[in-house]
Amino acid sequence: MEVTSLLTKTNDKCLIASIEATSLLTKTNDKCIIASIEATSLLTKTNDKCRIASIEATSLLTKTNDKCRITSIEATSLLTKTNDKCRITSIEATSLLTKTNDKCRITSIEVTSLLTKTNDKCLITSIEATSLLTKTNDKCISALRLMINGSYVTAY
């Protein structure tokens, strides 16, 4: 996928196929994991299964209940999730993820990222070459993974 993206919806399964480099976001129940975010990212949401597998320059995903819509946007995108509502509107080289209860918003991910968790509130403000966010129930862990001589070093 290049300047835009493709959405395939099957039941509660949503697939967007084409994000630039390497990042993985997995949400399962109250569990959120961001693993290795580089220039781009992979979003996987289980249960109401939404997967972004490869978005390059731009793309807009809107999911409301069983309704899915993709529109091409520019070099940036915003993801907002409220209950069964998911919207990506503008992702640049940077993005901010905010989770409050059933509300998730990505507004700007940079080259590096910081996770701040307060109760049901999660903020990612700057993800570096690769970064790991793990949310389990009301627990959030931010870890920065750096590759040194081909090996990953994790700093909490």
C-alpha angles and dihedrals in degrees: 000000000000130000092356137025142236124234122201116188122193116169104309092342121110124183127188107183117204130046118160115246128346132320131125126203115182122182118187116168103307092344121106123178126180110188125182109345114190126155091329141006151228119229120199121178117181126203096031081030113216120170128183105191105171130356118170122184103346145349141153123216121187118181120178115171104306093344120104128181132174125197128173115249134179129270092303137059141187123211117203121177121186114166103306093349118105124174130175110190109158133000118178128174084293136044142178122218118203121180121187114168103304092348120102125175130178110193108157135358116191130187090281133029142204125204120213118181125190115169104302092349121103125181127186110186106166131009119192128209089307130001137176125216118182122183119182116175103312092340123104127185124188119199129176114213118200124185112228119180091341093310128106117236116194121209120188 
